[in-house]
Amino acid sequence: MERLSFTKGRFFRYINSGEKSNIKIGEINLKTSEQKIELAMLSAWGIALMATLGSLYFSEILNYIPCELCWIQRIFMYPLAITLAIATVKKDVRQAYYTLPLSLIGLGFSVYHYMLQKIPFLSSVGEACGIIPCNYQYINYLGFITIPFLATVAFLLISLLMVWVIKTSKE
């Protein structure tokens, strides 16, 4: 049995010769595909919850006024936090079929919003977005991390997890 260590010894992957690999996270040993699917659904819910709480933090605590595209992205993210929470509690894999379209549509809007902020040719279009221009950047960490970038990452991760859940549940 070979043991590989990831991130300061917290995550381990055991590779058994001739057997399916088990994933050990902390003290939880994931042997079955059902347990792996449950972890994926929980992870997707955690991502959606963090994105929802993050958007509320920016608007309610830091008093950043959301632009029109930010509101549209919220329309697609907030239901994900609710539906994925229900799916995780009920262990309902079929919810992946319902959350995947929401996350893909939200991904499209967030990519478009990020392009309005970062591509000079499109940035003039973002000025006519509403009270707050869609090309305005409240945050810009490391020159590329903006609020639409954070939403893009969240929607992308949720989408990838849901595709994996759908694919794994069919096997």
C-alpha positions in Angstrom: 0.0 0.0 0.0 1.5 3.3 -1.1 0.6 6.5 0.7 0.8 9.9 -0.9 0.4 13.0 1.2 -1.2 16.3 0.1 -1.3 19.7 1.8 0.8 19.3 4.9 -0.4 15.8 5.7 -4.1 16.5 6.0 -5.3 14.7 2.9 -4.2 11.2 2.0 -4.8 9.0 -0.9 -4.2 5.3 -0.5 -3.5 3.4 -3.7 -4.1 -0.3 -3.3 -2.7 -2.7 -5.8 -5.5 -4.3 -7.8 -8.3 -2.5 -5.8 -10.2 0.7 -6.3 -8.4 3.6 -4.5 -10.0 4.9 -1.3 -9.8 8.5 -0.5 -9.2 9.4 3.2 -9.9 13.0 4.3 -9.1 13.5 7.9 -10.5 10.5 9.6 -13.3 9.9 7.0 -12.5 7.0 4.7 -14.5 7.2 1.5 -14.9 3.7 0.0 -18.1 3.7 -1.9 -19.1 5.9 -4.8 -22.2 7.0 -2.8 -20.0 8.4 -0.1 -17.9 10.2 -2.8 -21.1 11.6 -4.4 -22.3 12.8 -0.9 -19.0 14.6 -0.4 -19.2 16.2 -3.9 -22.8 17.4 -3.1 -21.7 18.8 0.2 -18.7 20.5 -1.4 -21.0 22.1 -4.1 -23.3 23.3 -1.4 -20.4 24.8 0.6 -19.2 26.6 -2.5 -22.7 28.0 -3.2 -23.1 29.0 0.4 -19.8 30.8 0.5 -20.6 32.6 -2.7 -24.0 33.7 -1.4 -22.5 34.9 1.9 -19.7 36.6 0.1 -22.0 38.5 -2.2 -24.1 39.6 0.9 -20.9 40.6 2.6 -19.9 42.8 -0.3 -23.3 44.5 -0.6 -24.5 44.6 3.1 -21.3 45.0 5.1 -19.0 46.8 2.6 -21.9 48.7 1.0 -20.9 47.9 -2.6 -23.9 48.5 -4.8 -24.4 45.5 -7.2 -24.6 46.3 -10.9 -27.2 44.7 -13.1 -25.1 41.7 -14.1 -24.2 41.1 -10.4 -28.0 40.9 -9.7 -28.4 38.4 -12.5 -25.6 36.2 -11.1 -27.2 36.4 -7.7 -30.5 35.2 -9.2 -28.6 32.0 -10.3 -26.4 31.5 -7.2 -28.9 32.0 -4.3 -31.2 29.1 -5.4 -28.1 26.9 -5.7 -27.4 27.4 -2.0 -30.9 26.3 -1.1 -31.3 23.4 -3.6 -27.9 22.0 -2.9 -28.5 22.2 0.9 -31.8 20.2 0.4 -30.1 17.7 -1.9 -27.2 17.2 0.6 -29.5 16.6 3.5 -31.9 14.3 1.5 -28.9 12.7 -0.3 -30.8 13.3 -3.6 -28.4 12.9 -6.5 -31.2 13.8 -9.0 -30.9 17.4 -7.8 -27.6 17.6 -9.9 -29.8 17.6 -13.0 -31.6 20.7 -11.7 -28.6 22.6 -10.3 -26.4 22.0 -13.4 -28.4 24.3 -15.7 -28.5 27.0 -13.1 -24.8 26.9 -12.5 -24.0 26.8 -16.3 -26.2 29.8 -17.0 -24.7 31.7 -14.0 -21.3 30.7 -15.4 -22.1 32.3 -18.7 -23.2 35.6 -17.1 -20.2 35.7 -14.8 -17.8 35.1 -17.7 -19.4 37.8 -19.7 -19.3 40.2 -16.7 -15.6 39.4 -16.2 -14.9 40.0 -19.9 -16.6 43.4 -19.6 -14.2 44.3 -16.9 -11.0 43.0 -18.3 -11.3 43.3 -22.1 -10.8 46.9 -23.2 -12.9 46.5 -26.4 -15.9 45.4 -24.3 -15.4 47.7 -21.4 -17.3 50.6 -23.2 -20.4 48.4 -23.3 -20.3 47.9 -19.6 -20.6 51.6 -18.9 -24.3 51.6 -20.0 -25.3 48.9 -17.6 -27.3 50.9 -15.1 -26.7 53.0 -12.0 -23.4 51.2 -11.3 -21.4 50.4 -14.5 -20.8 46.7 -15.0 -17.1 47.3 -15.8 -16.5 49.0 -12.4 -14.2 46.9 -10.3 -14.8 47.2 -6.5 -11.9 44.7 -5.9 -9.0 43.8 -8.1 -6.6 41.5 -6.2 -3.4 40.5 -8.0 -4.7 42.3 -11.1 -7.2 39.7 -12.1 -9.4 38.7 -9.0 -12.6 40.6 -9.2 -16.1 39.9 -7.9 -17.2 38.4 -11.3 -14.0 36.3 -11.3 -15.0 34.9 -7.9 -18.5 34.1 -9.2 -17.0 32.4 -12.3 -14.8 30.2 -10.1 -17.8 29.3 -7.9 -20.1 28.5 -10.8 -17.4 26.6 -12.6 -16.6 24.4 -9.6 -20.3 23.7 -8.9 -20.8 22.8 -12.6 -17.8 20.5 -12.6 -19.0 18.8 -9.4 -22.5 18.3 -10.8 -21.2 16.8 -14.0 -19.1 14.4 -12.0 -22.0 13.5 -9.7 -24.3 12.9 -12.8 -21.6 10.8 -14.4 -20.7 8.8 -11.3 -24.4 8.2 -10.3 -25.0 6.6 -13.7 -22.3 4.0 -13.2 
